[in-house]
């Protein structure tokens, strides 16, 4: 399997902790991140080879790339304008507050450069994951066109990008999408309040043309709509340290299961990766040890064959 992650809007994740809301905070971790980077790092940390492709601002580029290269990750990048943005996460007791920075728009010429560099790497064994937002002001249609040509070249597309509309997402006929309940409600118009409504939303997205729909529900688990039917996953109670990057790790687990893996296997590994990520500080990746024991603790139930 040839796995490529594409991050158009990476960020430095700064994780801080405060004894009480409003009080001074201490920096716990500072990580080179972004949803695609988190996905790549989760795979790499669990022994799954992949290429992490980024658009990185010229200012702060070296500082951003150095920690990833030190880990031995395969990283390629295109240089964008401006400075690498920063996301600040402040944890106070059970509450988390996130403040996200903004990046410069990506020029059409840079989108063409990305395609020229990635196209030779695309084949029928490729899983290409676009994860994270696209910087405001970027020509979204140009990005969609690039992804369409990648799919036509044989790549299975994994999309986790709120910058794409429902129409653009289903037009690309992705192999996998992973909305949370808020994102799924935006995509379908279905208010998700329980498992039943989550199932209806997941089925609606699959009926639109998404091959696998993994709808995550936080501590309540997830729902998967696939060609094999509708499945629900229940995750054991854990003492979460940080939820940053958990959804990205869930995608990593699904991909790590391999194309052709059964829905039960893919869903269990997705939830194990996601839950294991919650046991790490900031956006650090799930450890193989935690993934292993959690995988055996995930309860998978087949809800129905079809709706």
C-alpha positions as CSV (number, residue, x, y, z in Angstrom):
1,X,0.0,0.0,0.0
2,X,1.3,3.4,-1.0
3,X,0.0,6.0,1.6
4,X,0.4,9.7,1.0
5,X,-1.0,12.4,3.3
6,X,-1.5,15.9,2.1
7,X,-1.6,18.8,4.5
8,X,-2.3,22.2,2.9
9,X,-2.6,24.1,6.2
10,X,-0.1,22.7,8.8
11,X,0.4,24.4,12.2
12,X,2.6,24.3,15.3
13,X,0.4,22.9,18.0
14,X,1.1,24.5,21.4
15,X,-0.5,22.6,24.3
16,X,-0.8,24.5,27.5
17,X,-2.2,23.7,31.0
18,X,-3.7,26.0,33.5
19,X,-4.5,25.2,37.2
20,X,-7.6,27.3,36.9
21,X,-9.4,29.1,34.2
22,X,-8.0,32.6,33.7
23,X,-4.8,31.8,35.5
24,X,-1.3,31.8,33.9
25,X,-0.6,28.7,31.8
26,X,2.5,26.5,31.4
27,X,3.5,25.1,28.0
28,X,3.3,21.3,28.1
29,X,4.3,20.6,24.5
30,X,5.0,22.2,21.2
31,X,4.6,20.0,18.2
32,X,4.8,20.3,14.4
33,X,1.3,19.3,13.4
34,X,-1.8,19.8,11.3
35,X,-4.3,17.0,10.6
36,X,-2.4,15.3,7.8
37,X,0.8,15.5,9.8
38,X,-0.9,14.0,12.8
39,X,-2.2,11.2,10.6
40,X,1.3,10.5,9.1
41,X,2.9,10.6,12.5
42,X,0.3,8.1,13.9
43,X,1.1,5.7,11.1
44,X,4.8,6.2,11.3
45,X,4.8,5.7,15.1
46,X,3.0,2.3,14.6
47,X,5.4,1.1,11.9
48,X,3.3,2.0,8.8
49,X,5.3,3.6,6.0
50,X,3.9,6.7,4.4
51,X,4.8,10.0,2.7
52,X,3.8,13.2,4.5
53,X,3.4,16.0,1.9
54,X,3.0,19.6,3.2
55,X,2.7,23.2,2.1
56,X,4.9,25.1,4.6
57,X,5.2,28.8,5.0
58,X,8.6,30.2,4.2
59,X,9.0,31.8,7.7
60,X,9.5,29.1,10.3
61,X,9.8,26.3,7.7
62,X,13.1,24.8,9.0
63,X,11.9,24.9,12.6
64,X,8.6,23.2,11.6
65,X,10.3,20.4,9.5
66,X,13.2,19.6,11.9
67,X,11.2,17.6,14.5
68,X,9.4,15.5,11.8
69,X,12.7,14.7,10.0
70,X,14.3,13.8,13.4
71,X,11.6,11.2,13.9
72,X,12.6,9.6,10.6
73,X,9.4,10.5,8.8
74,X,9.3,10.7,5.0
75,X,8.5,14.4,4.4
76,X,8.2,16.4,1.2
77,X,7.0,19.9,0.9
78,X,6.2,23.0,-1.2
79,X,7.0,26.4,0.1
80,X,4.0,28.8,0.7
81,X,4.0,32.4,1.6
82,X,4.0,33.8,5.1
83,X,4.7,32.1,8.4
84,X,3.7,28.7,9.6
85,X,0.6,29.3,11.7
86,X,0.1,28.3,15.4
87,X,-2.7,26.6,17.2
88,X,-2.9,27.1,20.9
89,X,-4.7,24.5,23.1
90,X,-5.3,25.4,26.8
91,X,-6.5,22.7,29.1
92,X,-8.0,23.6,32.4
93,X,-9.3,20.6,34.3
94,X,-11.8,18.8,32.0
95,X,-12.2,21.9,29.7
96,X,-10.2,22.5,26.6
97,X,-10.0,25.8,24.7
98,X,-8.4,26.0,21.2
99,X,-7.4,29.1,19.3
100,X,-6.4,28.6,15.7
101,X,-4.1,30.8,13.6
102,X,-4.5,31.7,9.9
103,X,-2.2,30.9,7.0
104,X,-1.7,32.7,3.7
105,X,-3.8,31.5,0.7
106,X,-2.2,28.9,-1.6
107,X,-1.5,30.3,-5.1
108,X,-2.8,28.3,-8.1
109,X,0.8,27.9,-9.3
110,X,1.6,26.2,-6.1
111,X,-1.4,23.8,-6.5
112,X,0.0,22.9,-9.9
113,X,3.4,22.3,-8.3
114,X,1.9,19.9,-5.8
115,X,0.2,18.0,-8.5
116,X,3.3,17.8,-10.7
117,X,5.2,16.4,-7.8
118,X,2.6,13.9,-6.5
119,X,1.2,12.7,-9.9
120,X,4.2,10.3,-10.6
121,X,3.7,8.7,-7.1
122,X,0.1,7.9,-7.8
123,X,-1.0,4.3,-8.8
124,X,-3.7,1.8,-8.0
125,X,-2.0,1.0,-4.7
126,X,-2.2,4.6,-3.4
127,X,-4.3,5.9,-0.6
128,X,-4.2,9.7,-0.7
129,X,-5.5,11.5,2.4
130,X,-6.3,15.2,2.3
131,X,-6.7,16.2,5.9
132,X,-7.3,19.5,7.5
133,X,-8.5,22.8,6.3
134,X,-7.5,24.7,3.1
135,X,-6.3,28.2,3.8
136,X,-8.9,30.9,3.2
137,X,-8.6,32.6,-0.2
138,X,-7.3,29.5,-1.9
139,X,-9.0,28.4,-5.1
140,X,-11.0,25.4,-3.8
141,X,-12.0,24.3,-7.3
142,X,-8.4,24.1,-8.3
143,X,-7.8,21.8,-5.3
144,X,-10.8,19.7,-6.2
145,X,-9.6,19.4,-9.8
146,X,-6.2,18.2,-8.6
147,X,-7.8,15.6,-6.3
148,X,-10.1,14.4,-9.1
149,X,-7.1,13.8,-11.4
150,X,-5.4,11.9,-8.6
151,X,-8.4,9.7,-8.2
152,X,-8.6,9.1,-12.0
153,X,-4.9,8.1,-11.7
154,X,-5.9,5.2,-9.4
155,X,-5.7,6.8,-5.9
156,X,-8.3,6.0,-3.3
157,X,-9.1,9.4,-1.7
158,X,-9.5,9.9,2.1
159,X,-11.1,13.3,2.8
160,X,-11.2,15.0,6.2
161,X,-11.6,18.6,5.1
162,X,-14.3,21.0,6.2
163,X,-13.2,23.4,3.5
164,X,-14.9,21.2,0.9
165,X,-18.7,21.5,0.4
166,X,-21.0,18.5,0.5
167,X,-21.2,18.7,-3.3
168,X,-17.4,18.8,-3.7
169,X,-16.9,15.9,-1.3
170,X,-19.4,13.5,-2.9
171,X,-18.2,14.6,-6.4
172,X,-14.8,13.1,-5.6
173,X,-16.4,9.8,-4.6
174,X,-14.0,9.3,-1.7
175,X,-12.9,5.9,-0.3
176,X,-13.3,7.2,3.2
177,X,-14.6,10.3,5.0
178,X,-14.5,10.8,8.8
179,X,-16.9,13.5,10.0
180,X,-17.7,14.1,13.6
181,X,-21.3,14.7,14.6
182,X,-21.1,18.4,13.9
183,X,-19.5,18.0,10.5
184,X,-21.9,15.2,9.5
185,X,-24.9,17.4,10.4
186,X,-23.4,20.2,8.2
187,X,-22.9,17.7,5.3
188,X,-26.4,16.1,5.6
189,X,-28.7,18.5,7.4
190,X,-29.5,15.8,9.9
191,X,-29.4,16.8,13.5
192,X,-27.3,14.1,15.3
193,X,-28.5,13.5,18.8
194,X,-28.2,9.8,19.2
195,X,-27.0,6.6,17.5
196,X,-30.1,6.3,15.3
197,X,-29.6,9.8,13.9
198,X,-25.9,9.1,13.5
199,X,-26.7,6.0,11.5
200,X,-29.1,7.9,9.2
201,X,-26.4,10.6,8.5
202,X,-23.7,8.0,7.8
203,X,-26.1,6.1,5.5
204,X,-27.1,9.3,3.7
205,X,-23.4,10.1,3.0
206,X,-22.7,6.6,1.8
207,X,-25.7,6.8,-0.5
208,X,-24.3,10.1,-1.9
209,X,-21.2,8.2,-3.1
210,X,-18.8,7.9,-0.2
211,X,-17.5,4.3,0.0
212,X,-16.9,4.3,3.7
213,X,-18.3,6.8,6.2
214,X,-16.7,6.7,9.7
215,X,-18.8,9.0,11.8
216,X,-17.1,9.6,15.2
217,X,-19.0,10.4,18.3
218,X,-16.3,11.2,20.8
219,X,-16.5,9.1,24.0
220,X,-19.7,7.5,22.6
221,X,-17.7,5.7,20.0
222,X,-18.6,5.7,16.3
223,X,-20.7,4.5,13.4
224,X,-19.4,3.1,10.2
225,X,-21.4,2.8,7.0
226,X,-19.7,0.5,4.4
227,X,-20.5,-1.9,1.7
228,X,-20.8,-4.6,4.4
229,X,-23.5,-2.8,6.3
230,X,-23.8,-0.4,9.3
231,X,-21.5,-1.0,12.4
232,X,-21.3,0.6,15.7
233,X,-18.2,0.8,18.0
234,X,-18.1,1.3,21.7
235,X,-14.8,2.4,23.3
236,X,-13.8,1.5,26.9
237,X,-13.6,4.3,29.4
238,X,-10.2,5.9,29.5
239,X,-8.5,8.7,31.4
240,X,-8.0,11.0,28.4
241,X,-5.1,13.4,28.6
242,X,-5.9,15.3,25.4
243,X,-8.3,14.9,22.5
244,X,-6.2,16.9,20.0
245,X,-5.5,14.7,17.0
246,X,-7.7,11.8,18.1
247,X,-9.8,12.0,14.9
248,X,-6.7,12.1,12.7
249,X,-5.4,9.0,14.5
250,X,-8.7,7.2,13.9
251,X,-8.3,7.8,10.2
252,X,-4.7,6.4,10.5
253,X,-6.0,3.3,12.1
254,X,-8.6,2.7,9.4
255,X,-6.0,3.1,6.7
256,X,-3.5,1.0,8.7
257,X,-6.0,-1.9,8.6
258,X,-5.4,-2.0,4.8
259,X,-7.6,-1.7,1.8
260,X,-9.8,-4.9,1.7
261,X,-9.8,-5.4,5.4
262,X,-13.2,-6.2,6.8
263,X,-15.3,-3.4,8.3
264,X,-15.0,-4.9,11.8
265,X,-11.2,-5.0,11.6
266,X,-10.9,-1.5,10.1
267,X,-13.4,0.0,12.6
268,X,-11.7,-1.6,15.7
269,X,-8.3,-0.4,14.6
270,X,-9.6,3.1,13.9
271,X,-11.1,3.4,17.3
272,X,-8.0,1.9,19.0
273,X,-5.8,4.5,17.3
274,X,-8.1,7.3,18.2
275,X,-8.5,6.3,21.9
276,X,-4.8,5.7,22.2
277,X,-4.1,9.2,20.9
278,X,-6.2,10.6,23.8
279,X,-3.7,9.1,26.2
280,X,-0.9,11.3,24.9
281,X,-0.1,14.9,25.6
282,X,-1.1,17.5,23.0
283,X,-1.2,16.1,19.5
284,X,1.4,13.3,20.1
285,X,0.7,10.0,18.2
286,X,-0.8,6.9,19.7
287,X,1.7,4.4,21.0
288,X,1.8,0.8,19.7
289,X,1.4,-0.6,23.2
290,X,-1.8,1.4,23.9
291,X,-3.2,0.6,20.4
292,X,-2.7,-3.1,21.0
293,X,-4.6,-3.4,24.3
294,X,-7.3,-1.0,23.2
295,X,-7.9,-2.9,20.0
296,X,-8.9,-6.0,22.0
297,X,-11.2,-3.8,24.2
298,X,-13.3,-2.2,21.4
299,X,-16.8,-3.6,21.1
300,X,-18.1,-3.8,17.5
301,X,-21.7,-4.4,16.8
302,X,-23.4,-4.9,13.4
303,X,-26.4,-2.6,13.6
304,X,-28.0,-3.6,10.3
305,X,-27.2,-4.7,6.8
306,X,-28.7,-1.7,5.1
307,X,-31.2,1.1,5.7
